[in-house]
Amino acid sequence: MAPDSTALTLPVVVVGLIDVGRLIRELDKLESNVQQQTIKAEQGAEIQLPKFSLLLDQFVEQNKLDMRNEGDRKRAHEFLRDVRQTAPKVHMSFSANPSAQFLQKLTFWMRQNIHPQVLIAIGLQPGIGAGSVLRTTNKYFDMSLVKSFADSRGILMEYLHGPEASAGQNEVVAPPTEPVASPTEGAAV
C-alpha cells in the first residue's frame, strides 16, 4: 500500500507523549473558541484565531493546515489521538537534563531511522554518570559509563596492578616486621 500523501507528520519539537497531550488540549480549546465565535458572529464574519503555542504553530505550518477549516481541525485532532494511542514509545534516561537542541536532534534521528511517529520520554538517573539508558516495551539498553566500567572491571584491575599481579594473585607478600634503620641514626653530631 502506498503511503498517504495527505498524512500528517510530527515536528521535532513534539518529543514525547506530554507534548502530544498539550497539542490535543490546545486543539480542543481552539475548537471551542471557533464554535463560540461562529455562534456569536454574523454571517460572513471572519473568524479570529487565538495565538498558537510554538508546538501547535510548527505542527500547523509543517502540515500546511488551515485552522479556520473544520476538516483540517478534525484531521489534526484524529491524527494526534492516533499518535497518542499507537505511536512507539521509548524511554531514555540521562544523568542531567538534555538541552532542547539535543532532544530535537535525537527526535529527528529516531523518526528518520526507527519510526516517523516515535515518542520519547526523558528521565533522569544521576547515578549513571554519563551516557544513557534506553527502554522500550520489550528491550533494555544500558549505554552508561557505570555499565561500561562494570563491564571493564577486570581489564581495569589488571591495568592498575600490572600483569605480574594477575599472574601471582594467590601469593601473599608479608610486610617487613622490623623497621629499617636510617643511615643517620646513631651517628655522632
Buried (B, 14 or more C-beta within 10 A) or exposed (E): EEEEEEEBEBBBBBBBBEBBEBBBEBBEEBBEBBEEBEEEEEEEEEEEBEEBEEBBEBBBEBBEBEBEEEEBBEBBBEBBEEBBEEBBBBBBBBBEEBEEEEBBEBBEEBBEEEEEBBBBBBEEBEEBEEBBBBBEEEEEEBEBEBBEEEEEEEEEEEEEEEEEEEEEEEEEEEEEEEEEEEEEEEEEE
